[in-house]
């Protein structure tokens, strides 16, 4: 059973819910919560998709998908300190691709976000979000993209952990859209934590098989700590 999680406290979340419920998706259950990032899911679900507004101080219109978790001991925005929730990279890739295909407006970006915020969950979770004034259009795109992703059997090239880049990782998004790299967790340059690399690979269904490193975004100390840890743990990696 797949949980589709929404809240009536966010206009965008409710709008996506009202669109997606029209699709009558099999094996799903709608779950209403008060707080998307601090809720606790029942463990009966095999997957949870969160319908969420995207919030950005710069106000850039976007469609986004991302996994959840905290790269540090700061859990101000839900979840647990230094803990990652389970990711679902293959389905997340499919949603990203469907958003790109279904979005007909060049002024709205389509992108991964780095792993951030709660909730913490052993059930794989995906946040599907948008930020734009045209709530009707954007909620339709997100709802359709989720439905098509759940209805498809998306193939992927590699399951990858992204290391480096910004909160909106342009290079990783391009690798996903052009070469079908399915990213699980993305560790941005401002939260490099080599001690959590093992979790980044393991807290993913399917598990990640390779790290993709954006070297230009890391300082020499960060890069060396990442490489040394990957070599010690025996994980493959690619450097861009």
Buried (B, 14 or more C-beta within 10 A) or exposed (E): EBBBBBBEEBEBBBBBBBBBBEBEBEEBBEBEBEEBBBBEBEEEBEBBBBBBBBEEEEEBBBBBBBBBBBBEEEBEEBBBEBBBBBBBBBBBBBBBBBBBBBBEEEEBBBBBBBBBBBBBBEBBBBBBBBBBEEBEBBBBBBBBBBBBBBEEEBEBEBBBBBBBBBBBBEBBBEBBBEEBBBBBBBBBBEBBBBEBBBBBBBBBBEEBBBBBBBBEBBEEEBBEBBBEBBEEEEBEBEBE
